[in-house]
């Protein structure tokens, strides 16, 4: 199973612009997903879908994802507006008014949660009402692996102006709601950078944004003293692919675009591939190895 993720689209940053940069970057990312040799089984858009929470931008989002021939699931971020989203995407569940819902597959349960605060709050919020809903969904899951999908990462990232306080109330509430449920993976956005880490023993991956990235600068920052550092940079749009291996998710982050190809799988490169597979299977019996060699030969 292959799970795609795009995040921090920020459509509508350029108000009423038919040639908006963020829309072009999103279109690039969606086109890239459509050209993958292994098609995603689903796509999560993990928040900050629009920049100003307006209906018109959600309508442009609906238009942008129409070419996708796989299911697309939406998550809210701090720039989103639940009511405006519901106006354009009325099918999305909103228990207790929050954008939280479950997608089940045979192997994994996916749980989308809502960390949006109110009145322009930038950081994450996760109240007891949302936590109770999450606890109930985890309790009914049993020991099945779970991917929790949210916008705000509950971790220190090294980028001081974007990271939360590690003991923030919402983070403690989220941790307590998940509890000791086994085999939990979390995917997030918000930071506009590719980051892989663990949180309280749980695998956590932060996808780069389709909108321009946050500059990678880990130096302390003084909110009262501008120091002319780079803040937002025009790196390529980013995407994440999460491959379920049957045991865990293997996450790949990728810059969207056509890279310069330095080698292809042709006759010159075949010995490299053959050697790597021979080495991989050298401790296996010939009966196990032979089907692979036959398939490779075909």
C-alpha positions in Angstrom: 0.0 0.0 0.0 1.4 3.4 -1.0 0.1 6.6 0.7 0.9 10.0 -0.8 1.0 13.2 1.2 1.0 16.8 0.1 0.9 19.6 2.7 0.7 23.4 3.2 -0.7 24.3 -0.2 -1.7 27.8 0.8 -4.0 28.4 -2.1 -5.2 32.0 -2.3 -2.1 33.6 -0.9 -2.3 35.7 -4.0 -5.9 36.9 -3.8 -7.9 36.4 -7.0 -4.8 35.7 -9.1 -5.5 33.3 -12.0 -1.7 32.7 -12.3 -1.0 32.1 -8.6 2.4 30.6 -7.8 1.1 28.3 -5.1 -1.5 26.8 -7.5 1.2 26.2 -10.1 3.3 24.4 -7.5 0.3 22.3 -6.4 -0.5 21.4 -10.0 3.1 20.3 -10.4 2.9 18.0 -7.4 -0.4 16.5 -8.5 1.0 15.9 -12.0 4.1 14.2 -10.5 1.9 11.9 -8.4 -0.1 11.0 -11.5 3.1 9.9 -13.4 4.4 7.6 -10.7 5.1 4.1 -11.9 3.4 2.8 -8.7 0.1 4.7 -8.2 -0.8 5.9 -4.7 -3.7 4.2 -3.1 -4.7 7.4 -1.5 -3.6 11.0 -1.0 -3.7 13.0 2.2 -3.6 16.8 2.1 -2.4 17.6 5.6 -3.6 21.2 6.3 -3.1 24.8 5.4 -5.0 23.9 2.2 -5.8 27.5 1.7 -4.2 30.7 3.0 -7.1 32.8 4.1 -9.9 30.3 4.8 -12.1 31.6 2.0 -14.6 29.6 0.0 -13.2 30.6 -3.4 -9.8 29.1 -2.5 -11.4 25.8 -1.5 -13.3 25.8 -4.8 -9.9 26.2 -6.5 -8.6 23.3 -4.4 -11.6 21.1 -5.5 -10.7 22.0 -9.1 -7.0 21.2 -8.6 -7.6 17.7 -7.2 -10.2 16.6 -9.8 -7.5 15.0 -12.0 -6.6 12.6 -9.2 -7.7 9.0 -9.9 -7.2 7.9 -6.3 -9.1 9.0 -3.2 -8.0 12.4 -1.7 -8.6 13.1 2.0 -8.4 16.5 3.6 -7.0 17.6 7.0 -7.3 21.1 8.5 -4.4 23.4 9.4 -4.1 26.7 11.2 -4.8 28.7 8.0 -8.0 26.7 7.2 -11.6 27.4 8.1 -13.9 24.5 8.9 -17.1 26.2 7.8 -15.7 27.3 4.4 -14.2 23.9 3.8 -17.6 22.2 4.7 -19.3 24.5 2.2 -17.2 23.2 -0.7 -16.5 19.6 0.7 -19.8 18.8 2.6 -19.1 15.1 2.6 -16.2 15.4 5.1 -17.3 14.2 8.6 -17.2 16.8 11.4 -18.0 15.1 14.7 -18.6 17.8 17.3 -17.7 20.4 14.7 -14.2 19.1 14.2 -12.7 17.7 11.0 -11.9 14.2 12.3 -12.6 10.9 10.6 -11.4 7.3 9.9 -10.4 5.5 6.8 -10.0 1.8 7.1 -7.9 -0.6 4.9 -7.3 -4.3 5.4 -3.9 -3.6 6.9 -4.0 -0.2 8.5 -6.4 2.2 10.1 -6.0 5.9 9.2 -7.3 8.5 11.6 -7.4 12.1 10.6 -7.5 14.5 13.5 -8.1 18.3 13.9 -5.5 20.5 15.6 -6.9 23.8 14.4 -7.3 26.5 17.1 -9.5 29.6 16.9 -9.0 33.3 16.1 -5.8 33.0 14.1 -4.0 30.8 16.6 -0.8 29.6 14.8 0.1 26.6 16.8 -1.7 23.4 17.5 -4.8 22.9 19.7 -6.2 19.6 20.8 -9.0 19.8 23.3 -10.6 17.1 25.5 -13.5 16.7 23.1 -11.2 15.9 20.3 -9.1 13.7 22.5 -12.2 11.6 23.6 -13.1 11.0 20.0 -9.5 9.8 19.2 -9.4 7.5 22.3 -12.6 5.9 21.2 -11.4 5.4 17.6 -8.1 3.8 18.9 -10.0 1.6 21.4 -12.2 0.1 18.7 -9.1 -0.5 16.5 -7.5 -3.2 18.7 -3.9 -3.9 17.8 -4.2 -3.0 14.1 -1.5 -0.5 13.0 -2.6 3.1 12.9 -1.5 6.1 10.9 -2.6 9.4 12.6 -2.9 12.2 10.1 -2.6 15.8 11.5 -1.3 19.2 10.6 0.8 20.3 13.6 3.8 18.2 14.6 3.9 17.8 18.4 7.8 17.8 18.4 10.8 20.1 18.6 12.1 20.5 15.0 15.2 22.7 15.5 13.6 25.6 13.7 12.9 27.9 16.6 10.2 30.1 15.2 8.1 27.1 14.0 8.5 24.6 16.8 6.0 24.2 19.7 6.9 24.1 23.3 7.4 20.4 24.0 5.2 20.5 27.2 2.4 22.5 25.6 -1.1 21.5 26.9 -2.3 20.3 23.5 0.7 18.0 23.1 0.2 16.5 26.5 -3.5 15.9 25.7 -2.7 14.3 22.4 -0.1 12.0 24.0 -2.5 10.9 26.7 -5.2 10.2 24.1 -2.9 7.9 22.1 -1.6 6.3 25.2 0.1 3.0 24.7 -1.6 2.0 21.5 1.0 -0.1 19.6 2.4 0.6 16.2 1.3 4.2 15.7 2.8 6.2 12.8 2.1 10.0 12.5 2.3 12.2 9.4 2.2 16.0 9.7 2.8 19.2 7.8 3.1 22.8 9.1 6.9 23.2 9.1 7.4 23.5 5.4 10.4 21.2 5.6 11.2 17.4 5.4 11.8 16.0 8.9 11.8 12.5 10.2 11.8 11.8 13.9 10.2 9.9 16.7 7.8 11.3 19.3 7.2 9.3 22.6 8.4 6.2 20.7 6.1 6.8 17.8 7.3 7.2 14.2 6.6 10.7 12.9 7.3 12.2 9.5 6.8 15.8 8.5 6.4 16.4 4.8 7.8 19.4 2.9 5.3 21.8 1.5 4.0 22.4 -2.0 4.1 26.1 -1.2 7.6 27.6 -0.8 9.7 26.1 2.0 10.8 27.5 5.3 14.6 28.2 5.3 16.6 25.7 7.2 18.2 27.8 9.9 18.5 26.4 13.5 20.1 29.4 15.1 18.2 31.0 18.0 15.9 33.8 16.9 15.0 37.0 18.8 11.4 38.1 18.2 12.5 41.7 19.0 15.6 41.8 16.8 15.4 41.1 13.1 18.7 39.7 11.9 18.1 39.6 8.1 18.1 35.8 8.0 16.3 33.9 5.2 12.8 32.9 6.2 11.0 31.6 3.1 12.9 30.1 0.2 11.9 29.1 -3.3 12.9 25.4 -3.1 11.0 23.0 -5.3 7.6 21.8 -4.2 7.8 18.7 -2.0 5.8 15.5 -1.5 5.9 12.5 0.7 5.3 8.8 -0.1 4.6 6.4 2.8 5.0 2.7 1.8 3.4 0.2 4.0 5.8 -2.8 4.1 3.6 -5.1 6.1 5.5 -4.2 9.3 6.0 -0.4 9.2 5.8 2.7 7.0 8.9 3.5 4.9 8.7 7.2 4.2 10.2 8.9 1.1 10.3 12.7 0.8 10.9 14.0 -2.7 11.3 17.3 -4.5 8.8 17.6 -7.3 10.1 18.1 -10.8 12.1 16.4 -13.5 15.6 15.7 -12.2 18.7 15.2 -14.4 19.0 11.5 -14.9 22.6 10.3 -14.5 22.0 6.6 -14.9 19.2 4.4 -16.1 18.5 0.7 -15.7 20.1 -0.4 -19.0 22.6 -3.0 -19.9 25.4 -1.0 -18.3 23.6 -0.7 -15.0 22.2 -4.3 -14.9 25.3 -5.8 -13.3 25.0 -3.4 -10.3 21.3 -4.5 -9.7 22.1 -8.1 -10.2 25.0 -7.9 -7.7 22.8 -6.2 -5.1 20.1 -8.8 -5.3 22.6 -11.7 -5.3 24.1 -10.3 -2.2 20.7 -9.8 -0.6 19.7 -13.4 -1.2 23.1 -15.0 -0.7 21.9 -16.7 2.6 18.7 -17.9 1.0 18.3 -21.4 -0.5 18.3 -21.7 -4.2 14.6 -22.7 -4.1 13.7 -19.3 -2.7 16.1 -17.4 -4.9 15.2 -19.0 -8.2 11.7 -17.4 -8.6 13.2 -14.0 -8.3 15.9 -14.7 -10.9 13.4 -16.1 -13.3 11.1 -13.1 -12.8 14.1 -10.8 -13.3 15.1 -12.6 -16.5 11.6 -12.3 -17.9 
